[in-house]
Amino acid sequence: MQIIVEEIIRAPRALTFQIATDIRSWPSVVSAVKATELLTREPVGAGTRFNATRQFNGSSATSEISVLEFEPPFHFALGGLNHGARYRIDHVFSEDPQGTRLTLMFVARPMSMSARLLSPLALVFRAGLQRQLRADLHDFKTAVEDRVLGPAN
């Protein structure tokens, strides 16, 4: 399964990248993220591991996530294993006349036999996951723009 969402953020790319990679601040930036806990030392970079607790469809779940790639201020990738599927989320930061274009590319592949058997149901969950990614991106856009332009810009 692959999902791509993007948003134009009215802020410089370097600042947008800095805020996006401040894992400790995610609970105050993205409403679905309830808590984060770094499992490795700072600074954040390739190899960093952390737990993130998210609210999704009325339930709370904690996942261990790894920073797979880290190329400031252009790109970082996160990945993990959840419900028998390996997932990866690439965050690509591109210059845009209005500021920064942030593109999220989510890819999931079933790894376990049960996940493979249930993979046709992924289409059912795709719309909900896409909504969640869009909501996360909108929350992030609002937080960054509020910081740069002031609230209710």
C-alpha positions in Angstrom: 0.0 0.0 0.0 1.3 3.5 -0.8 -0.2 6.8 0.2 1.2 10.3 -0.8 0.0 13.5 0.8 1.5 17.0 0.6 1.0 20.5 1.9 2.5 23.9 1.3 3.8 25.4 4.5 4.5 29.2 4.6 7.8 28.9 6.3 11.5 28.4 5.3 12.6 24.9 4.6 15.3 24.8 7.3 12.9 25.8 10.0 10.1 23.5 8.8 12.6 20.6 8.8 13.9 21.5 12.3 10.3 21.6 13.8 9.4 18.3 12.0 12.4 16.5 13.5 11.9 17.8 17.0 10.3 14.5 18.1 9.9 15.6 21.7 7.5 18.4 20.6 5.2 16.2 18.4 2.5 15.9 21.1 2.1 19.7 21.1 2.2 19.9 17.3 0.1 16.9 16.0 -3.1 16.3 17.9 -3.2 12.5 17.3 0.3 12.1 18.9 -0.3 11.8 22.6 3.3 11.1 23.8 6.8 10.4 22.5 9.8 8.9 24.3 13.3 8.9 22.8 15.0 5.5 23.2 18.4 6.7 22.0 20.5 9.8 22.8 20.0 13.1 21.0 20.6 14.6 18.6 18.0 13.1 16.3 19.5 11.5 13.2 19.7 8.2 11.3 19.5 5.4 13.8 17.4 7.3 16.4 14.7 5.1 17.9 11.7 6.3 19.8 8.2 5.3 21.0 5.2 7.3 19.8 1.7 6.9 21.3 -1.0 7.9 18.9 -4.8 8.1 18.9 -6.3 6.4 15.8 -10.0 5.5 15.4 -10.7 6.1 19.0 -7.9 3.8 20.3 -4.5 4.5 21.6 -1.4 2.6 20.5 2.3 2.9 21.1 4.8 1.9 18.4 8.6 1.8 18.2 9.8 3.9 15.3 13.3 4.3 13.8 14.8 7.2 11.9 16.0 5.4 8.8 17.5 8.3 6.9 18.3 11.9 7.9 19.4 14.5 5.4 18.8 18.1 6.7 16.9 20.1 5.5 15.8 17.9 2.5 14.5 14.6 3.7 14.1 12.2 6.6 12.5 8.7 6.7 10.8 6.9 9.5 10.0 3.2 9.7 8.8 0.4 11.9 6.8 -2.8 12.1 3.2 -2.7 13.1 0.6 -5.5 13.0 2.9 -7.7 10.8 3.5 -5.0 8.2 6.8 -3.1 7.7 6.1 0.6 7.0 8.2 3.6 5.9 7.2 7.2 5.8 9.5 9.5 3.8 9.3 13.3 4.5 10.5 15.4 1.6 11.0 19.1 2.0 11.1 21.1 -1.2 11.5 24.8 -1.9 8.2 26.4 -3.0 7.5 30.1 -3.9 5.2 30.2 -0.8 7.7 28.5 1.5 8.1 24.8 1.8 6.3 21.9 0.1 6.3 18.9 2.5 5.5 15.6 0.9 4.8 12.5 3.0 5.1 9.2 1.2 3.8 6.2 3.2 4.5 2.7 2.1 3.6 -0.5 3.9 4.4 -4.2 3.1 3.0 -7.2 4.8 5.8 -9.3 6.5 3.9 -12.0 8.4 1.7 -14.7 6.9 -1.3 -13.2 8.7 -0.6 -9.8 7.4 -0.3 -11.2 3.9 -3.6 -13.0 4.2 -5.3 -9.8 5.5 -3.6 -7.5 2.9 -6.8 -7.2 0.8 -8.4 -5.5 3.8 -5.7 -2.8 3.6 -7.9 -1.1 1.0 -10.6 -0.7 3.7 -8.1 1.0 6.0 -6.4 3.1 3.3 -9.0 5.9 3.4 -8.8 6.2 7.2 -5.0 6.2 7.1 -4.9 8.8 4.3 -7.3 11.0 6.4 -5.0 10.6 9.4 -1.9 11.5 7.4 -3.7 14.6 6.0 -4.8 15.6 9.5 -1.3 15.2 10.9 0.1 17.3 8.0 -2.5 20.0 8.6 -1.8 20.1 12.3 1.9 20.4 11.5 1.4 23.2 8.9 -0.7 25.1 11.5 1.9 24.8 14.2 4.8 25.9 11.9 2.9 28.8 10.4 1.6 30.0 13.8 5.3 30.1 14.9 6.4 32.0 11.9 3.4 34.2 11.0 1.5 34.3 14.4 -1.7 32.5 15.4 -4.8 32.8 13.1 -2.7 34.1 10.2 
